[in-house]
Amino acid sequence: MSHFGRRRRRARRRFGSELANRLAALHAAAPNGNGSAEAHGALANGHAHGNGAHNGNSNGNGNGVAAASGIALIAEVSSARVIPFEISSDEETPDMIIAQVSAPAAAPRNEAPAPVAEPSPAPVFDVPEMSSSEPVPVEPSADEVLFRAAREANANGDTRRAMGVYRELLSLNPRHVRARNNLALLLEQQGEHDEALDQLDQCLSMEPGNPQVLVNRGAVLGSLARYKEADRDLRIVLQAEPDNAEAHFNLGMVISRRGLWHQAIPHLRRTIEIEPSRGMAYYYLGEALNKIDDLPGALQAFQRASELRPSSAKILCGLGIVYDRMNRPDEAAQMYRRSRENTGR
């Protein structure tokens, strides 16, 4: 039983006891005889339990009337006043009512509302700057500075200075293969084939199988009429790099110098397929086609070469030869004249 249920039961008992005492006093004052007075007196004392047999009086009928009249009055009064206590019995009132929470009392109107605390600002932390993803520039080495200076001198047409800078670099770093290879090319241009070949041999001793060095050595060997050795170096490169245009071009020239024109033509055509803007490849192709009497093919190759290199005396001379063979003397004379005008350019 809940706490509130016990309180209601005690209240009902107290109220019933007070009501019975009041009724007993009222009946004692009324002229109804001893039976009624005794009956109500018994009720007031709590000894009447539905009849008057247990109160010791001889008038049992009077006791019954008094008891009946008392219950009726209580019922009437109960119907008028005791209903609030009878509506909810202990069994009908659920215990969970204790768990109900009443709404908080409203604050007085004049009472100022409690101040709302301002939210404190979020802490600000110093965010370190992100490092740049770009690499930090590194100062070039002395070797690289000299190498760039030599290439710049050569690009400006100062071959002598370029060769001198390359030699200075090699005195500091004899294993600089790029510098030694470039020096060999300049020596080859100056007609110093043997020294150029020596420089290239040193490169290959440091980097065996280097394709660029092998192509250059094949070209130098061809200039020295060492065709078999040149052919060997160039074919080694093509086995590893079938689309190496430089190797095809030099091999076509080497084979042409041996008079094997038909064998040279495929390599020259392949060079043009890989590098369509290579003017000298058209020239040597025109020369080979002229040698096998393919004059229309030779004329077409020389004309294309002249478009790519209009000031080449060698190409203009080749055109004159083909025009001569095709019985076109006026055009041949014009090509010869232009070739003479561009000689030395």
C-alpha positions, 0 to 999 in steps of 0.5 A: 500500500502506498503512503497516500493510501494509508493516509486516506484510510486513517482519514476515513476512520477518523471521520467515521468515528466523529460522525458516529459520535455526533449521531449518537448524541443526536439520538440520545436527545430525541424522545424515541425510548430506551431502545433507540438511545441504547442502540445509538449508544451502542453504535457510538461505543462501537458495539453494534455490528448490524443488529442489537443482539450483542449489546446486552439489551432485551429489546432486540427489535429495537436494536435492529431498528436502531442499527438499520436507522444508523446505517441509513443515515451514515449512507446518506451522509456518506453520499453527501460528504464521504464520496471524495474518500470513497472514489479512490480505494487503495486498490484503485490508486496506482502506485505509479502516481507517485512518479508524476512530477508536478510542473514547477511553480511560475516565477513571480512577475516582478522577479527578474529572470536569471541571467543567461551565461554567455558562452565562452569563446572557443580557444584559438590555437595558433595553426602552423603554416603548411610547408610548401610542396614545392621542392627547395631549389638546390644550388647547382654543382660546379660540374653542372655550371660548367656543363651549362656554360659549354652548351650555351657557348656551342649554341651561340656558335662559339665552338672553341670556347665550348670545347675549352669549357668541356675540357676544364670540366673533364679535368675536374670530373673525368667521369662526366660522360655527357661532357665527354660525349659532347666534346667528341661531337665537336671534335668530329665536326672539326674533322678530328675523327681519331680524338673524337673516337678516343673520347667515345671509347672512354665513355663506353668504358664507363657506361657500356651499352649507352645507346647515344654514345654507340650511335655517335661512335657508329657515325665517327667510325663511318667517317673513318670508313670503318663501316663494319664496326660502324654497322655493328654499333648501330645494329646493337642500338636498333636491337634494343631500340627499334624506333631510334631514328638517329640509329636508322639514319646513320645506318642508312648513311653507312650502308649508302657509303658502301654502295648498298643502295637498296639496303639503305633505302628502308632505313632512310624511309624509316627515319622519315616515318619517325621524324618527318621534318628531318631534311637530310634524311630526304636528301640521302633517300633522294640520293639512294633513289637516284642511284637505283634510277628511280628518278621520280622518287628521287625528285620528290625526295629532293624537293621535300628536302629543299622545302625543309632546308631551302638554303642547303647547297648540297640539296640544290645540287642534288635537284640539279642532277635529277633534272639533268637526268630527266632532260629538264636542263633549264630547271637543272641550271637554275638549281646549280646556280642556286647551289653555287650561291648558297655554297658555304652557308 
